[in-house]
Amino acid sequence: MNNNFKENINFTNYWIWNGFKICWSVAGEDNKVPIIFLHGFGASRKHWRNNLEYFAERNCAAYSLDLIGFGDSDQPGIRQIGKLDNEIWSNQVKDFIAQVIRPKNSGKVILIGNSLGSLVALTCAVTLEDQIAKVIASPLPDQIQENKTSKTKKSSFKKFQDKFIRIFFIFFPLEIILFLITKLGVIKMGLNSAYFKKDNIDRELIDLVTKPVLRRTSARSLRAMCIGMSSRDEKFQASYLLRKLSASKKVPFLLIWGEKDNFIPLFVGKKIANFHRWVKLKIVSNSGHCIHDEDPSVFNRISYEWIRDLKTF
């Protein structure tokens, strides 16, 4: 990797969003085509260390940011932010576009996400449809339902359920759980499950995932995520968002799925592509949950060629 790019992704830019410090990196900031790379759960902007330079060399302004609660960004708890979910993170991306990208670039933005980042990208594609050029999701988490006839929970039951979830996670000892995770090698075990190619699990990757967990504010932020993601409204769940996007088909959507993904099996991607025929599915053989880091050359090529063929450039 180019040493100048290593400096770029390790150099921390700070942006204050709603009073919280957000960290981000960029390569090729003065280039024509703006792309935001959105990391998955437990990762950070640095998880795209093998991707940004490739796109920067192809006339892309390649941004990656730490979603609030992750990486080097602030880790607020329920007292500071109430909850953390894909609605909050999509609002963060919306304001990042308006406040950081727009002063330099007026072009529609491409979003590329891994796992949780894919769900955030999908949310943005629905809520910011006119500003998003296209979305690449690799892979897309969340439950997928075939039709829109699923009965919405009664309001009173939903309120009870949300209150129960909140009380449960307030008292659940996440501080102890996170301490044990860092001490018992659970993070490396998790990476072994996520990555099909075990040789890619090096010290840099382990540190990238471990360091945010060691921060004293990590448990409170995880608690806000557990509450937020467990009590989301239907309109912020993937099935609903895909149906909304399907109604307009204004935002082209590519799924890149690892054949050996143990976290979100390939049948989920096939299910999405079957329900929504306008969604394009690319399957990468012998790759797991984090194709962009496990097989970056394959991921970069597939992504760039799809973007190029849609005449973004």
C-alpha atoms as one frame of an Amber mdcrd trajectory, in Angstrom:
protein
   0.000   0.000   0.000   1.131   3.510  -0.804   2.753   5.127   2.262   0.955
   8.421   1.574  -2.361   6.608   1.727  -1.432   4.970   5.028  -0.897   8.470
   6.364  -4.294   9.522   4.982  -6.300   6.758   6.636  -4.392   7.001   9.910
  -4.724  10.784   9.953  -7.828  11.643  11.929 -10.114  14.405  10.724 -12.550
  15.618  13.361 -16.091  16.791  12.776 -18.476  17.870  15.528 -21.941  16.446
  14.956 -24.729  17.379  17.403 -22.075  17.959  20.050 -20.313  14.626  19.470
 -16.825  14.181  18.022 -16.838  12.166  14.795 -13.665  10.891  13.132 -13.223
  10.446   9.405 -10.586   9.893   6.726 -10.420  10.670   3.035  -8.326   9.831
  -0.010  -8.541  11.895  -3.190 -10.718  14.568  -1.593 -10.532  16.833  -4.669
 -11.646  14.094  -7.072 -14.956  14.149  -8.934 -17.051  11.219  -7.624 -17.865
  11.223  -3.867 -18.052   7.820  -2.156 -18.671   7.132   1.533 -17.528   3.796
   2.942 -19.560   2.618   5.958 -18.088  -0.015   8.257 -19.802  -2.921   9.986
 -20.566  -3.626  13.638 -17.442  -3.514  15.810 -15.267  -2.131  13.020 -14.247
   1.404  12.054 -13.243   3.591   9.126  -9.846   1.840   9.084 -11.481  -1.429
   8.033 -11.501   0.108   4.529  -7.720   0.457   4.520  -7.414  -1.807   1.463
 -10.100  -0.075  -0.592  -9.971   3.714  -0.449  -6.738   4.137  -2.387  -8.051
   2.016  -5.274 -11.035   4.325  -5.726  -9.032   7.501  -5.128  -6.809   6.502
  -8.061  -9.949   6.305 -10.221 -11.200   9.858  -9.722 -13.204   9.146  -6.563
 -13.231  11.233  -3.403 -13.173   8.254  -1.049 -14.425   9.026   2.459 -14.686
   6.672   5.411 -16.075   7.703   8.769 -16.501   6.155  12.173 -20.196   5.830
  12.878 -21.030   7.275  16.276 -20.316   4.669  18.950 -17.528   3.029  16.924
 -13.849   3.512  16.159 -12.454   6.817  17.376 -15.800   8.619  17.327 -17.559
   9.451  20.585 -19.374   6.603  22.337 -22.493   8.155  23.896 -24.881   6.198
  26.088 -28.640   6.346  26.524 -28.358   9.430  28.753 -26.439  11.317  26.088
 -28.245  10.163  22.921 -31.175   7.966  23.959 -30.514   5.199  21.456 -28.246
   4.218  18.593 -29.736   2.632  15.488 -29.693   2.931  11.713 -31.986   5.958
  11.866 -29.401   7.832  13.980 -26.486   6.665  11.842 -28.268   7.625   8.610
 -28.855  11.100  10.071 -25.136  11.247  10.801 -24.350  10.361   7.173 -26.906
  12.910   5.918 -25.235  15.695   7.885 -21.759  14.471   6.899 -22.765  14.900
   3.267 -24.197  18.358   3.913 -21.437  19.706   6.140 -18.263  17.929   5.006
 -18.756  16.818   1.394 -21.030  19.516  -0.060 -18.625  22.436   0.461 -16.252
  20.617  -1.897 -18.452  18.463  -4.107 -22.027  18.797  -5.381 -22.247  15.375
  -7.016 -24.582  12.596  -5.909 -22.935  10.306  -3.370 -22.222   6.596  -3.726
 -22.540   4.576  -0.518 -20.594   1.361   0.045 -21.321  -0.559   3.233 -20.270
  -3.694   5.042 -22.983  -5.421   7.106 -24.345  -2.814   9.558 -22.910  -0.151
   7.251 -25.001  -1.665   4.436 -28.168  -1.242   6.496 -27.205   2.386   7.135
 -26.565   2.867   3.398 -29.984   1.376   2.574 -31.617   3.702   5.104 -29.892
   6.684   3.495 -30.983   5.549   0.026 -34.611   5.775   1.191 -34.411   8.924
   3.297 -31.964  10.802   1.028 -33.014   9.344  -2.301 -32.278  12.484  -4.344
 -28.711  12.761  -3.018 -27.628   9.108  -3.329 -26.376   7.897  -6.701 -26.158
   4.173  -5.887 -25.562   1.716  -3.074 -23.279  -1.293  -2.712 -24.132  -3.543
   0.252 -21.755  -6.331   1.242 -23.676  -8.043   2.761 -27.047  -6.702   3.989
 -28.119  -7.775   7.504 -31.603  -7.801   9.078 -34.610 -10.076   8.703 -36.119
 -10.184   5.234 -39.851 -10.751   4.741 -41.360 -11.490   1.360 -44.468  -9.348
   1.470 -45.909  -6.300   3.161 -48.809  -8.073   4.844 -47.009  -8.797   8.118
 -49.165  -7.495  10.944 -47.797  -4.512  12.789 -47.658  -5.010  16.536 -50.369
  -3.196  18.431 -49.169   0.079  19.827 -49.702  -0.920  23.458 -47.770  -4.153
  23.045 -44.977  -2.355  21.178 -44.664   0.149  24.009 -44.492  -2.682  26.557
 -41.926  -4.541  24.479 -39.729  -1.454  24.058 -39.894  -0.707  27.779 -38.931
  -4.287  28.622 -35.971  -4.154  26.199 -34.799  -0.893  27.719 -34.980  -2.188
  31.307 -33.321  -5.469  30.345 -30.292  -3.832  28.729 -29.980  -1.179  31.440
 -29.424  -3.942  33.993 -27.607  -6.420  31.724 -23.906  -6.383  32.800 -22.379
  -5.319  29.489 -19.302  -3.937  31.276 -18.446  -7.426  32.531 -19.259  -9.011
  29.159 -16.958  -6.625  27.277 -14.189  -7.153  29.824 -14.414 -10.920  29.357
 -14.530 -10.543  25.575 -11.207  -8.686  25.566  -9.564 -11.060  28.066 -10.718
 -14.437  26.729  -9.799 -14.004  23.073 -13.442 -13.804  21.975 -12.659 -11.071
  19.435 -10.192 -13.290  17.583 -12.718 -16.140  17.675 -15.308 -13.815  16.148
 -12.913 -12.766  13.396 -12.175 -16.411  12.685 -15.893 -16.914  12.109 -16.227
 -13.790   9.966 -13.187 -14.448   7.748 -12.981 -17.517   5.525  -9.306 -16.798
   4.787  -7.713 -16.969   8.245  -4.348 -15.573   7.059  -5.989 -12.154   6.755
  -6.512 -11.999  10.518  -3.369 -10.133  11.535  -2.421  -7.968  14.506  -3.504
  -4.786  12.698  -7.027  -6.161  12.219  -7.296  -7.449  15.788  -6.161  -4.076
  17.168  -8.608  -2.267  14.879 -11.515  -4.166  16.445 -10.189  -4.404  20.012
  -9.103  -0.841  20.812 -12.590   0.756  20.703 -13.888  -1.968  23.039 -11.211
  -1.053  25.595 -12.445   2.529  25.890 -14.262   3.225  29.161 -17.337   4.468
  27.282 -17.768   1.361  25.090 -20.287  -0.471  27.316 -22.650   2.491  27.603
 -22.612   2.959  23.841 -23.207  -0.743  23.203 -26.171  -0.536  25.581 -27.626
   2.316  23.499 -27.139   0.191  20.357 -28.818  -2.865  21.878 -31.816  -0.779
  22.933 -31.994   1.129  19.655 -31.611  -1.805  17.268 -33.961  -4.040  19.274
 -36.799  -1.519  19.423 -36.699   0.004  15.930 -39.888   0.887  14.124 -40.735
  -1.265  11.123 -39.896   1.615   8.780 -36.213   1.292   9.713 -36.018  -2.455
   9.103 -34.492  -3.808   5.898 -37.662  -5.414   4.507 -39.629  -2.171   4.723
 -36.732  -0.081   3.410 -36.249  -2.373   0.406 -39.967  -2.163  -0.401 -39.801
   1.630  -0.217 -36.755   1.744  -2.473 -38.345  -0.776  -4.810 -41.287   1.556
  -5.377 -39.076   4.124  -7.099 -36.000   2.138  -8.180 -34.215   5.492  -8.370
 -31.152   4.200  -6.534 -29.371   1.251  -8.210 -28.507  -1.409  -5.623 -25.745
  -4.015  -5.732 -25.310  -6.850  -3.230 -21.854  -8.422  -2.948 -22.071 -11.611
  -0.891 -19.427 -14.035   0.322 -20.226 -17.634  -0.542 -18.785 -18.704   2.832
 -20.404 -16.000   4.985 -21.092 -17.611   8.378 -22.722 -14.528   9.918 -25.323
 -13.775   7.243 -25.636 -16.844   5.001 -25.806 -16.504   1.228 -29.436 -17.662
   1.107 -30.402 -14.273   2.608 -28.808 -12.470  -0.335 -30.521 -14.796  -2.804
 -33.819 -14.181  -1.012 -33.417 -10.410  -1.366 -32.521 -10.679  -5.064 -35.491
 -12.991  -5.636 -37.981 -10.661  -3.921 -36.531  -7.515  -5.511 -35.500  -8.309
  -9.071 -34.051  -4.816  -9.595 -31.342  -5.638  -7.019 -28.145  -7.055  -8.522
 -26.407  -9.893  -6.643 -22.729 -10.769  -7.077 -21.425 -13.853  -5.245 -17.757
 -14.114  -4.326 -16.594 -17.694  -3.914 -14.331 -18.696  -1.023 -14.931 -15.455
   0.853 -16.661 -14.676   4.120 -18.443 -11.793   5.825 -15.893  -9.042   5.086
 -15.084  -9.451   1.386 -13.730  -5.895   1.120 -10.933  -6.807   3.550 -10.618
 -10.517   2.851 -10.526 -10.218  -0.957 -10.033  -6.479  -1.541  -8.854  -6.795
  -5.146 -11.983  -8.781  -6.071 -14.285  -6.476  -4.102 -12.724  -3.329  -5.555
 -12.934  -4.607  -9.122 -16.572  -5.753  -8.862 -17.614  -2.498  -7.191 -15.758
  -0.202  -9.570 -16.906  -1.994 -12.727 -20.550  -1.870 -11.607 -20.259   1.842
 -10.798 -18.460   2.533 -14.075 -20.976   0.590 -16.174 -23.801   2.649 -14.679
 -22.096   5.688 -16.232 -21.207   7.489 -13.028 -17.935   8.570 -14.590
